[in-house]
Amino acid sequence: MISPVTDLSEFTNKANSPVEMKTLVGEEVFDFLDNKENQNQYDQLFEKCPWKTAFQNRDFISTWYRHYKSSYLPILVYSTQGDELIGVLSLAAVKPSSGQVKKFDRVKILGAGHYRAEYQVWLSEPHNSEIFIKSALKSVIELYPKSDIFLRFVPNGDCLDWVELDPFWKKHCIVQSFRRVLIKMTEPEFPKLFTKKEFKNKRNRLKRLEGFEFSKITDLEEFKRVLPDLTDQYDFRQGAMFNKFPFRDAPEMKELLVELFKKNMLHVTVMRDGEEILASIVAVTHKEWAHLGAINTHTPFHGKNSPGFVHFIMLQQMLSEEGFKVFDLTAGGDLYKERMANYHDYVYTLLFTQNQTFKIKRSIRKAVMGMLVKANIRPMSVELNIKRKFYLLKSRMKLWKEKDVVFTAIKKRLAGKKDKPVTLAMEVNTSSDQLPIRKNSLKDNLEFNGGGTTLSKWEYLQEAMRKFETGETSYTWVKDGDLKACVWVSEEEDLGVPVIKDFYIHPSVDNEFNLFINQVAGKIQKKGEKIKAVVPGYDSKLFKILQKAGFESNGAA
């Protein structure tokens, strides 16, 4: 469809070549991007645009549109002057539950790629930039008059000057700056990073592992083989820290990465001890830039040696040797990024809205974030703490339906620090492998969905990550995609044997728990020793369950 725009006259060159702007929606976008001539024109414009990033690359845009078309409606605005493509703005509207984006709905429109695109910006040459983006936005507004349009992290603030200079756009737009963290390989101080004592000590400890290896993955089949482990590590840490599960909530993301790997847009490195992945980084690349925009993981099982930190440093050395000039750690203010950075600049978000109430809310948010930054307080941390409090309140409200859980929680609160744990012991004579029990499985722990405990999923994963990082071992049993049982085992010096300390038992589990705990006992039992478990003194229900499974009281812990 062609959107009537009246202010394109400024585009006209000396030869008065005709200028036309078109707004494409849905399948029209795919037809445009599949056309060979359009592909050539797009690629030429991409190379001319000084603020382009990998996330405006035609391969990235096309691939993202195809894999996320069930959730987003593609919108692409382009302008031609004569036979030449002179501007492209790639957007996507979030589809409602009905699946249909209607003209007069309150529509949320984002830069193509959404959270998978670290930077969202239009393509044009500098002399065409202002008139193109203003005209392109107007054409989208005419199509969806009640839309809110977001561009996340525009990488060049100079191309947003028009917002402050034009009264219409100033009235309806909010521009906010964010500090971006970069590592420039050309800086004189860069090589000193590899000689720091902290890095060398931790790298040397990791290198002592028998199967230690740091390598780049270039084979598609190998990438597909390790990807499930990378996504489990990523979702586990994201779930524990932010209550977010990117790959589980959007299975398309895994498919997107495979396609981008095929198109040679990803730089994939892994650190391993044999088959165990210690750390990984999947970066999105274009020419001399590598962006930390896909996957960044490290195992919780080797926390003392900081495999994630060591991986970052070794990757920087590799990128430098391969000819990259910039490793973009992206905006966000994370402390671990600041530790490694040697350069900073700013990127910008652009919001357009004609809803004044929404604009006031966002303006207040911007002002509060600015005050926090000035006070040296990380806005993301404050926002996360607020979200967590509301999440936990909502989670606690649901618990009132589970009377046993509430009763146990009350007893725990009343017992407080005076509670005296009870040690139980069991002699294991035989052990079977009837249940699919797994040791230290991040994937299994991610299947926790609540029930039978006061812990929310967020709290459970936070606690699980802490336990893994301090050397505890989990044994889990999952059935039908739901965590049915989990126990945590640690070595207790005073007791001289492995001790089961914490239990999770799903309410639906009955006699099968006896089978589960006996299998676990068989796996951890030392020859001639009884298995020991420590139970909180207030938890009479758990005490009875363990007695039924064969444990006997051995006195106070």
Number of C-alpha atoms within 10 A of each C-alpha: 10 12 19 14 16 9 12 16 12 10 21 13 11 6 7 11 14 14 19 18 24 18 21 21 18 16 13 15 19 17 11 15 19 12 10 10 11 15 15 14 15 22 16 14 20 24 14 15 17 13 20 22 24 21 25 25 17 17 18 21 20 19 17 26 24 14 17 20 17 12 16 26 23 28 24 24 25 23 22 18 17 14 10 15 22 27 25 25 22 24 28 25 25 20 18 14 8 6 12 12 18 12 14 11 13 14 19 18 25 23 29 31 24 20 14 15 21 22 25 28 26 25 29 26 18 13 9 14 19 17 16 27 23 16 20 24 15 18 21 20 19 14 18 20 17 17 22 22 23 21 21 23 25 27 20 15 16 10 16 17 11 16 19 14 10 10 10 10 15 14 15 16 20 21 20 20 17 17 14 22 23 21 21 21 20 12 12 9 10 17 14 8 18 15 9 10 10 12 18 14 13 16 19 12 13 22 14 10 12 9 12 16 16 18 14 16 16 15 10 12 11 10 18 15 10 15 16 14 15 24 21 22 26 22 24 27 23 18 21 21 15 16 20 16 18 18 15 14 10 12 12 17 19 17 16 19 23 17 19 16 20 13 12 14 22 24 20 19 23 21 25 19 17 12 11 13 21 27 26 27 24 24 22 27 21 18 12 13 19 25 22 18 21 18 18 20 25 23 24 24 20 17 16 12 16 20 25 21 20 21 24 18 16 18 22 23 17 15 19 18 11 10 12 20 18 21 23 23 22 22 20 14 19 14 9 11 20 16 9 18 18 17 14 15 13 17 18 23 20 19 19 21 21 16 13 11 10 12 19 12 11 14 16 12 13 16 13 13 19 17 13 15 13 10 9 9 14 16 18 14 12 13 11 13 13 11 14 16 11 11 14 16 11 12 17 14 9 11 19 13 9 14 11 14 17 17 12 18 16 13 16 16 11 12 14 11 8 8 14 15 17 18 22 24 20 20 17 17 9 9 15 12 13 9 14 11 19 16 16 17 16 24 19 24 25 23 18 22 16 20 19 16 18 19 18 19 21 22 17 21 23 19 14 23 22 16 18 19 16 15 16 18 20 24 22 25 22 19 12 7 11 16 22 25 24 25 20 22 21 17 15 12 9 6 10 9 17 22 23 26 19 15 17 19 20 19 13 10 11 11 11 14 20 16 17 26 22 22 21 24 23 18 14 14 17 12 6 8 14 18 22 24 26 21 22 19 19 21 16 13 10 17 21 12 16 21 15 13 18 16 22 17 16 14 12 13 14
